[in-house]
Amino acid sequence: MQSLPAPRLVATDLDGTALRTDGTVSPRTVAAFAKVEESGAVLAFVTGRPPRWMGGVAGAVRHRGLAICANGALIYDLHTERIVESHLIAVEVLEEVVAQLRANVSELVFSVEYEAGFAHESDFLLGGLDRRLGAVRIDSVTAKPCAKLLALHPAMGADELQAIVHELVGHLVTATHSSRRGLIEMSAQGVTKASALAAFAAERGIKDTQSVAFGDMPNDLPMLSWAGTSYAVANAHPDVLAAVDHVTATNDDDGVARVIEELYR
């Protein structure tokens, strides 16, 4: 592995990257994260996950670090388990986005991620964590500002659907995806993992060249482009593999931990 100076900031995605496929954090990865903070560097989890999905991760890493959640829309302090900053989609923008998408893409169904809680239309097919945690059904997804608007299509692939959503409403929201099904995640215009991470780093006097970032899916691309050094895990989306400086082992083979161990010897 190429020898690099120890960065001041380590930013990593969670699902598919630092977490194993079963959603757990391996002991090796926990130990690697501890090395980052013990060195005096900053550890940031930069994820599409909402804060309500962070409890298990926070406990596993002994409440180390700070989380940039919902693709940059929510900043979550793992030490206190509180949201400390929000970037929401305004109601008038939600109304226009949903109207445009409904008029042009048949069979779309929607859900919304709030600062605290999640709600979905009746036909929205819930993923595993939301099925277990429970979610509220609502008649309108445009009733109040939200951190993230999600659009699900029963047949389209994620890459195809993202291209359509971007063409239709890319001037209103920032759209991306982080799963293999046709699920698009929309944040307020300009809000990405990179925008939140860059602001977070600037507040601490950390330059992009002093950072290293890890990811696996298209929603990680802005962050990986911003970071001074970027890594994809071997199981990453083809677009991510093509964009990064380096590729490490898969998430199930502790790829992130392997790099951190080398950086903080």
N, C-alpha and C positions, 0 to 999 in steps of 0.2 A: 504494500500500500504506500502511496506517495506520502512523504513526510510533510506535514503542514504545521504552522504555528497554532498553538491552542487558541481558539476563538474566544471572544468575550461574550458571545451570544450563541446558544444552540437552540434552534427552532425546529420542532418536529411535528408533523401530522401524527395522528393516533391510529385510527382504523386503517388496517392494511399496511401500515408503516411501522410504528413503534409497538403497536399491539399485535398479538398473535391473532390468527384467524378466529379463534374462539372468544376473542375480546379480552383476554387476560394480558397482564404485564408479567413477563418472565422475570425470575429472580436476577438473571444476568442484566436485564434492562434496568431494573430497579437500582442495581448497584452502579450501573453506568451513569444513570441520572444523578445519583448521589455524588459521583466524582465531579460532575459539572459544577454543582453548587459548592462543593467543598473546595474547589479551585478558586472560587470567587467569581466565576462566570455566571451568566444569567441563563436560566432554563425556561423556555416558553413552549407550551403546547399550543399548536395552531391548528384548529380543527373545525370541521363542519358540524361537530356535535353541539347541541345546546347545553347550557349549564346543567340542566336536570339529568343529563346523561354522564355527568362528570364525577358523581359521588364515589363510584367504585374506583375510578382512576386516581382520584385525589387520595383515597385511603391507601391504595397500592403503592403510591410514590411518597407516602408519609407527608402529604400536603405540601410538597415542594413545588415551587415554581408558580407561574401565572399562566392562565389559559386564555387564548384568543379564540372565542367560540363563534359558532354560526357564521363561519367564513369571514370573520372580521367584524361582525355587527355587534358582538357583545364581548366585553373584557371581564374576565372572571378571576377573582383572587382565590387561589386554591387554599391559601392559609386560612382565610376567613370564610370561604365558600359564599362569597357575595359578589354580585355584579357591580362593577365599579365604573363602567362606561357603556353607553349604548349608542348605536347608529341605526335608527329605525326607518322603515319605508312609510311615508306619510299616507294618510287615508286617500287623498285625491289621486296619488300615484297608483296605489293599489287598485282603485276603481278603474282607472284607465287601462292598466296592464291586464287585469282580468277580463275586461270588456273586449280588448283587442284579441286576446288569446282565444276566448270563447268564440268570437266571430270567425276566426280563421283556422282553428285546429279543433276538429270534432273529437269527442270522447275524452277531452282533458278534464281531470278533476283536481281540486286544490286542497291544500292544507296550509296552516300558518303557524309559525313559531313565534311566540311572544317572549318578552323578557322572563316571564314566569308562566310556563304552561304551553300547551300545544292544543290546537283544535283542527278539525278536519270535516270536510263534506262527507255525507253519508256513504258515497261510493268510493271514497279514497281507501285504497288497500294499505293497511298499516304494516310497517316493518316489525321485526321481532321485538325490539326494545319497547316500542310504543304499544304493541299488543299486550305486553306484560305489565307495563306501567299504567295503562289506561289512558284514554284521550277523550276529550269532549267533542261531540258532534255539534256543528253549527250550521245555520242556514246561510250566513253571509261571511265570507272571508275578508270583507273590506270594511268591517265595522270599526276597527281601531288600528292604530299603527302597529306594525310587527317587525321583528328582526329579520325574518326570512319568510318568503312566499315560496311554496313548493307546488309544482305542477307535475302530475303523473299521467302518463299515457299507457294504455294497456298493451299496445302492440309495437310502438316505435322504440328504437334503440336510443340510448342516451345521447350519443354523438349527433345523430340525425335531428333529434328533438331540440338539442341545444342550439344547433345552427338556425332552426326555424324560429325559436324563441328570441334569439339574438337579433335576427333580421326584423322581427315584428316589434319588439319592445326594448331593444338594446339601448335606445336613447333615454329610456326611463329607469331601467334597473340593470344591475350587473348579474348575468346569468352564468351558471356553471353546473357541473355535476360531479358526484363523487361515488357513484354506485354503478352497477352493471345493468340495472333496469332503467326504463324510460322515466327517470325522475330528475327534474331540473330544479335547482335551488337558486332563488333570486334574492339579492340583497339590494339595499339602496344604491343608487348610481354611484359608482366609484369606490364602493366598499368591497374590499377583497382581503384575503389573508395578508397580502403584501402591504396594503395601505395601513392596516392596523399594526402590523409588525414594524413598519418603518417609523410610524409615530411613536410606538413603544420604545424602539431603539434610540430615536433622537432625544427623547426625554431623559435618557440615561447616558447620553454622550457616546453612543456606540455607532460606529460607521458600518455600512453594509459590508465593507471589506473585512470587517472583524467578526463576521457571522458565518455560520454554517447552517444549512437547512436540509431537511429530509422530507420526502413525500412520495406519493404513489398514484394520485389521480389528477384529472384536469383542474380541479379547484385548488390544487397546490402549485400550479404553474406560475401565477404571479409572485408568490413567495419565493419559489426556487429561482426565478429570474432576478429578484431583488437581492438575494443573499450573495455574499462574496464567493462562497463555495456551496455547490448544490449536489445533493445525492438523491438518487432514486433507489428504492429497494428493487430487487430483481423481478418481483411480481408486479411491477408498476404497469400502468396504461402505456401503450406504445408512444403516445405523444409526450409523456413524461420522460420515458427512457431516452427519447431523441433530444430532449431539451437540456438535460443536466450535464454537469461536469464529470460526475462519477456515478458508478453503479455499485451498490453493496449487496450483500446477501438478502434473501427474502425476509419478510416480517416474521415468519415462523422459524427462521434460522438466526434470529437476533442480529439482523443486518445493521440496525442503528447502533446497538450496543457495541458491535465490533469496531465501528468507526470511532465512537466516543472513547473507547479503551485506548485506541492508538493516539488520539488527540490529547488525552489527559493522562499520560503515563507518569 
